[in-house]
Amino acid sequence: MNGAGGRTSAAQAVSVARHSLGWLVAANLVGVWLATVLLWPAVGDRIAPFTYGRWMPLHLDWQLYGWTALPVVGVLLARFLDDRGLAAARAALAAWSLALALGGVSWLTGHESGKLFLEWTGLARPLLPAAMLILWGVLAWATLRSWPALAPRERWLRGGLLAVLLPVPQALFWAMGREVYPAVNPDSGGATGAALLGSTLGIVTIFLLLPALLGVRAAHPRLRPRVVGALLGASWLLFAVISHGHVSHHAASAIAALGSLLLWIPLLARFWLDHAWSDAARPWVRAALVWWALLVASGWVSFLPGVSEALKFTHGLVGHAHLAMAGLVTSVNAVLLTTLAGRPAPRGVFAAWQLGCALHVAALLALGAVEREHAAELFRSEAWTQALLGLRLAAGAVMLLASVRWWADFRRA
């Protein structure tokens, strides 16, 4: 990838991939352990007091703040730094990984707030915000060093990014506090149509900016940027005018507003496929678009009255979350890493990951579809529930092996 500040170091891209994939392996390893405990609960008793509840934050937070976040950090480093910034980039990555490792120790020893994805508490609370501030300092240092040589447009871009990123560590630290809102908030409206529409439009906006951030040019654009921008603006306008707050999923307006996201299935596909992705990234782009289509369509269906009530607090919602994270996010992050490093995943990794993810999601959705009416059979570990949980475990093991193979490939680089 060629950033405006100069040629991105291959060594820097390798460092980003090692840290990113290292946390994917670690989080997947914990995930396989959790799937094992769900299948055979007595196994977990052998390592008490390191119970299921203590391991869960490691799986969730290492996936979110490790695997999900670090490839994006790599894009920022590639945008701001050139070869001369390799040491600073490695320092920022090391600080981030150290925060995740120490956070894992904190959660395993029983120190966590109980707030999903905000479990950082006590001495662990400032760790990730501090790592974010270190990253911001590296980006600011690189900008100041190269400022005289930057074009006016690049100056505005970098200055805007730095301004947007600076409040993030403080906001995260504030949100971690117990005094902000309780782990279970009785006053929350839950996943309303407006909330889901806004968060998904944020993802759409990021996805539309992705080719430009990666320096991937439009080859034969069939969608003009102005048209895409106008459609995105219209979607955000719809979000602004619809009812927010405690709006029932029985409201036709909420259903229709959320259904407008279905238009972005073909629009995003056409926009991404118009770009000249590398041979290494192209399979992951196509997979991401498939997962995106499934996520948006199934998300709208699961919001509908009757369907939503049936899926609440079941494995079906867990399957939907894995469709988003293991399917869509992992495929997008693979696009980032293959583009940054300029090298494909090792042979077999793509197929193994996609197959494992598909089986994993299918097993969870199948279990969730009948779980409400057969909850007792699930808790009695009947043969059919054990078979689905066993399929989940096997699929997770396939994804773990795929991630280990990919990480090992970069370890040898």
N, C-alpha and C positions, 0 to 999 in steps of 0.2 A: 504494500500500500504506500502510495506517495502522498504525504501530508504537505500542507502549504509551507511548513517550516523546514522541509528537507526530507531526504530519504529516510524512511523508517528502518531502524536497525533490525536485521534478521534475528539477532540475538535477543532483542527486546521482544519481538513477537514470540520467540520460543519461550522466554520467561513468562510471558502472559499465559501461554498455553499450558505450561507446566503447573502454574498455580491454579488456573481454572480447572483443568482436568484432574489435578490432584484432589481438589475439593469435591469434584463430581464423584471420584472414586470413594472418598471417605464417606460422603453422604449416602452413596449407594450401598456401601458396606453396612452402614447402620440400618438402612432400609431393609436389606436382606435379613438382618438380625431381627428386626421388628416383625417382618413377615413370618419368620420362623417361630417367634414367640406366639403370634396369633394362631399359628397352626398347632403348636404344641406348647401350651402355656406353662407346663411344668418345667420346661427347659430354662425359662427365665428365673426360676427360683434358685438355680445353681449359682447365680452371680449376684444375688441380693446383697446389698440394698440398691444395686444398679438396676432399677425396675424399668418397665416399659415407659412409664411417665418421665423418667429421667433421660432416657435415650431419645425420646421423640423430639425435643428441641434441637438436638444435634442434627437429626435428619432434615428437619424443616429449615432451620436457620443456615446450615451449611449449604443446602440447595439454593436458598434465596440469596444470602449474602456472599456465598462462595461461588458456586457454579453459575448462577444467574447473573450476578453482578460483575464478576471479574472480566469476562470478555468485553463488557461495556467499558470497564476501566481501561482495558487494552485499546479500545477505539479512541478514547480520550488521550491516552498517552501517545498513540500514533499520530493523532492530530496535532498535538502540541510540541512533541519532542522529536529531535532528529538523533543521529548517531552519537552526538556529544552528550545526550541526556541518559545514556544507558544506565549509569550508576544510580542516578536519581530515580529512574523508573523502577529499578530493582529494589531500591529502598522503600518506595511506596508500596510495591507488591508484598514485600516482606512484612511491613507493618500491618497491612491488611490481613495477611494470613496469620500473623501472630495474634491479632485480635480475635480471629475465629477460633484458633486453638485454645486460647485462654478462656474464651467464652464457653467452649465445650467442657473444659474442666469445671467451670462454675456450675453449669447445668447438671453435670453428672454427680456433683457433690451436693445437689439439692438446693442450690441457690438460683431461683428463677421466679419471675414475677407472676407467672400464670397467664400473661397476656400474649396471645398468639403472635409470633414473629417479633415480639418486643420483650422477650424473656430476660433480657439483660438487666441485672439488678445488682445492688451492692457495689463491690469493687469492679465488677465486670461492666457496669453501666457506661463508663466513659470510653471503653476500649474501642468500639467501632467508630464512634464520632471522632475520636482522636486520629484513627487511621484515615478517616475521610479528610480531616484537616491537613494531615501530612500530604495526601494526594493533591489537595487543592493548592498547598504551598508549592509543590513540584510544578503543577501546571502554571501557577502564577510566575514562578521563577523562570520557567521556559519562555513565557510570553514576554516578560520584561527584557530578557536577554536578546530575544530576536525582534523586539519591537521596531527598531529603525528599518529593518529589512521587510517588514510586513506591508502588504497592500492595505489600503483603507478598508476594504471589505473584510479582509481577514482580521484586522484589528477590531472591527465591530463585532464579528462573530466570536472571537476569543473573549473579548470583554463581556459580551452578553452571556456566554457560557459560564464564565467565572462568577458573574453577578448572580446567576440563577443557582449555581452550585454552592455558594458560600453559606446560605442559611440552612442547607440540608443537615449538616451535623448537629447544629443547635436544635433544629426541629425534631430530629430523631432522639436526641438526648432528652428533650422535654417530653416527648410522647412515651418514653420508657418509664416515666415516673408513675407511681401508684396513685398520686394525687390527681392525675389528668383525667382518667376515666377508669372504671373498674374492669377487671378481666371479663366479667359477664355484666353487660350494661342493660338494665331493664328498660331504659329510656331510648334504646337504639331502635330505629325503624327497620333494621336489618337490610338485606339485599334488595332494596327497592328498584323499580325499573329505571328511575333517574340515576341512581348510584351506579348501577351496572352499565347504563348507557355512557355515562361520563368516563368511567374507568376504561371501558373498551375503546372509546374514541381517543383517549390518551394513547393507548397502544397503537391504534391506527395511525395517529400523527407521527409517532416514533418510527413505525414501519415505513411510512412514506418518506421520511428523512434519511432512512438507513442507507440507500444507495449513494446519496450525496456525501454522507459522513465517511463512507468507505471508499469514496473516489471511484465508484462504478458508474460508467457513463451509460446514457440511454442509447441503445443501438438503433432501433427503428420504432420510435415512440408512436403509438397509436392513440394514446391519451395525452393531450396537451397539458403541460403543468398548470396553466390557468384554469382548465376545466377541472382538474383534480383538486386544485385549491378552492375553487368555487363550491364543489361538492362537499369538501371537508368543512368549509365555512357554514354551509347550509346545515350540516349535521350538528355542528356545535351550536348553531342558532336554535335548532330544535331542542337540544339539551337545555338551553337557557330559558326557553319559554314554557316547557312542560312543568307540571306540578312536581315539587320536590318534597322530601320529608316522608311522613307516614302515609304513603299512597299504596293502597292494596294492590296485589297482583291480580285481583279480579277486575280492576279498572281497565276498560277498553283502551283508554288513552295511553296507559303505561305499557300495555301489551303491544300496541301499534308503534309507540316510540322505540321500544326495544327491538321490535321487528325491523325497523329501518336499518339496523346493522347488517341484515341479510344482503343489502345492496353492496356492502363492502367485500363480500366474498368474491364476486367476479371482478370488481374494480381493483382490489389489491392484487389479484392474480394477474390481471392485464398489465398493471403498472410495473410489477416486479419482473414479469417475463419480457417486458420491453427493454430490459437492461442487459448489458453484456457481462453476465457473471462468468467467472472462471469455470473451467471444467471441474475443478475441485469443489467449488461451491454449489454448482447447479443442481446436483441431486438433492442436497439439503434444502435448497430453495423450493424445489417442487414438493418435497415432503412437508415443509413448513406450511405451504399453501393448502395441502390436503388436511393437515391437522387444524389449520385456521378455519377452514370450511366446516369441519366436524364440530369444532369448538363453538363457533357462532351459532350454527344451526341447532345443536343439542342444547346450548345455553338458553336459547329462546324457547325451545320446547319445554325444558325443565322449569321455566318460569311460569308456564301456563297453569291456571287453576286445576287442581286435581293432581297434576303431575308433580307440582312443587311439594304438595303435602305428602305424597307417596315417597319422595326421595329424601326428605329431610332426615338428617341424622342417620343415614344409611351408607353402606359402601358405595352406593351409586354416586353420591357427591364426591367421595374419595376418588372414584374412577374419573369423574369429570375434572377434578383437580390434576390428576396425572395426565389426562389428555392435554391439558393446558401446559403443564410444566415439563413432563417427560417427552411429550410429543412436540408441541409448538415451540416452547422456549428452547429446548435442547436443539432442535433443528435450526432455529434462528442463530443460536450461539455457535453452532457448528459452521454456519455461513460466516460469522464474524471471524472465527479462528482460522478457517481455511483461507479467507481473504487476507487476513493480517499476515499469516505465515507463508502464504503462497504455496501450500502443499496439501494434498488430499489426506483424508483419514486413511489408516492402513486398510488393506484389503479385507473385506468382510465386516468391518465395523459398522458401516452404514446399514447393511441388511440385517445384521444381528440386532442393532439397536431398534430399528423400526419394527421388526418382527416381535421382539421382546416387549416393546411398548404396546403394540396392538393387542397382544395376548393379555398383558397386564390389565389394560383398560377394559377389555372384553370380560375378563373374569370378574372384575369389580362391578361392572354394570350389570352383569347377569345376577350376581349375588344381591345387589341393591334392588333389582327389579322385583324380587320375591321376598326380600328380607322382612318387610313390614308384616306380611301375613304369616311368616314362618320364623319369627324371632326365636321361639323356643328351640327349634331345631338347630339354629345357629349356635346357641349357648350350650346345647347338648352335644355339639360336635358330631352331627349326623354325617353320614358318608358323603352326601352330595355337597354339603357345605365344606367339608374337608377337601373334597376334590377341587372345588373352585379356589379355596385358599392355597392349596398345593400348586395349582396352575399359576396363581399369582406369584408364589415364591419362586417357581421355576423361571417364570418370565423375568422377575427381578434379578435372578442370578445371571441370566443371559445378558441383561443390560449392564450388570456389574462387570462381567467379563469383557464386554465390548469397551467399556470405559477404561478398564485396566490396560487393555491392549493399546488403546489410543494414547493414554498417558505414558506408557512404556516407550512408545515410538518417539515421543518428544524427549523423554529422559535420555535416549541414545543420540539425540540430535546435537 
